[in-house]
Amino acid sequence: MIDAQRYPRLAQIAVPGDLRRFPESELPAIAAELRGHLIDSVAVSGGHFAAGLGVVELTVALHWLYQTPTDRLVWDVGHQCYPHKILSGRRDTIQTVKQRNGVAPFPRREESEYDTFGVGHSSTSISAALGMAVALQRQGDARKVVAVIGDGAMTAGMAYEALNHAGGMDPEPNLLVVLNDNQMSISENVGGLTKMFARLLAGPAYTAFREGGKKLFPAKSRTGKFLKRWEEHWKGMALPSTLFEEMGFHYSGPVDGHDLPELVRILRTLRELKGPQLLHVITRKGKGYERAEGDQIEYHAVGPFDPEVGVVKKPGPAKPSYTQVFGDWLCDMAAADPKLAGITPAMREGSGLVRFSQEYPRQYFDVAIAEQHAVTLAAGMACEGMKPVVAIYSTFLQRGYDQLIHDVALQNLDVLFAIDRAGVVGPDGATHAGSFDLSFLRCIPNLVLMAPADEAECRRMLSTGYRHPGPAAVRYPRGSGPGVAVPKDLDTLPIGEAEVRRRGRSLALLAFGAMVAPAQQVGQEIDATVVNMRFIKPLDEKLLLEIARSHDGLITIEDNAVQGGAGSAIAELLAAHGLAVPMLQLGLPDRFIEHMTREELLAEVGLDAAGIKASIRKRWPQQPVPVRSVAG
């Protein structure tokens, strides 16, 4: 429960209706309490942090002025939604965020009526809000619709598609888009629009005029009012108002996103206006917590920490993560081949490209949150002899699927996809799970598809895909592997060749990627053959046919959806050869899996050693009972 003595106003606010009972004069104090409670809560639970600190005043103003949830408030991405969740019924449970059966890390319709649209990926808010506005307008419903989108999310084409559509509609939709401009995504924003915002807002002429005018002339004086009008006129000529006005939006701002009275004033006006409106709000990511303001990348998302001392970096794990293996390999391969180009859609830190960006800046390309562009950019580079490597999360590759097929695979271009966060991911939930990549990739012609069983194999597969003259993909999970020493060489593997890890009797476990380790444990327990399949496409046809003919049953194990996955590929191969072998296909079930730790997720879906063994026992109850337990 919230500490009512420390947070006397916030303790009275369970839902936004309670907030609206406070007078406007109390809003700054409420914002201060909300920021303090957010800091205390995330310090206990961990979670997305700096973005939420930056929108505290904006969140208070929106929920105070608009009749949420009747009026529709759509948040983009979700990194910034913790203050919204605290004000909308989850004040006393926010410390459970990302935990099993706890508060979801992103807006989720099933969780609250105040979460009007489920998000996780960026740049969807304007499209969704426009759809709501159109639907309400057609029904004669006067409810308001507001989309809050960060400047980082404005780097994605989908946001401009929505703006273009909304601004050209007849009749005009009643829609407010709030552009939260803090010059940051997860790391620094990139691109022309970002440079324009930063150049004009931080330029010495504008800054000197604005700050000097405030000191010389009080805001309520005649001269102060004149200068305020002149400033608005100047901004209208120089800032991106022209861009948004030409797209059909009435532009307002920029306004200080931490000045609550000013926010309330302008939002109150915009609330009553008809047609497409865009409010440009300037905020600071991490506002109110000095360490987060000073290191916005480190404090974007954090584990539990002590608010008095901040995040204390713990010693790194004894074994490197797959992401680190990729980052080191990328630097080593760049040293060996100057034609290499590393491409990321705004995930430098998450995909392990920090060192590469520093050591090989001319070969590093951050395209912002633009997955489709990243893939086709790589295709264009490959056309002219470069060797592009696209570092991307599995869940984000879904957004570039058409480009992968049409622009890369169809033309058989030499592009390597390093797919991070494949399989179950954990606390970020279903929006970030890499549950489907084996299914949606293995059906694409010309593509070589691999999944490493350990860190050493990951490095060799990356080299294999890079040397292969055509499209290739290596998908690997979040976190560390079993701890196999990583070689320094850039050796390759024979394409399409699996590896028998142990020979057993009766049953054969055919495991892919991260599932090889638990398969080996179970195989030892039940004396089964264990095969590290390595390649999903092409499969090791010769070995598979031999295994199928010499065993009583086959178990395929993958951390991917069972439907259309690697196990299905093996079933199709056997059917094509007329082999009717009893099979058990283990993988992710036909449902979206919620947020919890990766270990909890694997146990939940039966992909840990105990779950695999239980499924085999159920399918083949006649198998002899093992001498010792899995844990033994």
Buried (B, 14 or more C-beta within 10 A) or exposed (E): EBEEEEBEBBBBBBBBEBBBEBEBEEBBBBBBBBBBBBBBBBBBBBBBBBBBBBBBBBBBBBBBBBEBBEBBBBBBBBBBBBBBBBBBBBBEBBBBBBBEEBBBBBBBEEBBEBBBBBBBBBBBBBBBBBBBBBEBBEEEEEBBBBBBBBBBBBBBEBBBEBBEBBBEBEEBBBBBBBBBBBBBBBBBBBBEBBEBBBEBBEEEEBEEBBEEBEEEBEEEEEEBEEBBEEBEEBBBEBBBBEBBBEBBBBBBBBBBBBBBEBBBBBBEEBBEEEBBBBBBBBBBBBBBBEBBBEBBBBBBBBEEBEEEEBBEEEEEEEBBBBBBBBBBBBBBBBEEBEEBBBBBBBBBBBBBBBEBBEEBEEBBBBBBBBBBBBBBBBBEBBEEEBBBBBBBBBBBBBBBBEBBBEBBBBBBBBBBBBBBBBBBBBBBBBBBBBBBBBBBBBEBEBBBBBBBBBBBBBBBBBBBBBBBEBBBBBBBBBBBBEEBEBEEEBEBBEBBEBBBBBEBEBBBBBBBBBBBBBBBBBBBBBBBBBBBBBBBBBBBBEBBBEBBEEBEBBBBBBBBBBBBBBBBBBBEBBEEEEBEBEBBBBBBBEEEBBBBBBEBBBBBBBBBBBBBBBBBBEBBEEBEEBEEEBEE
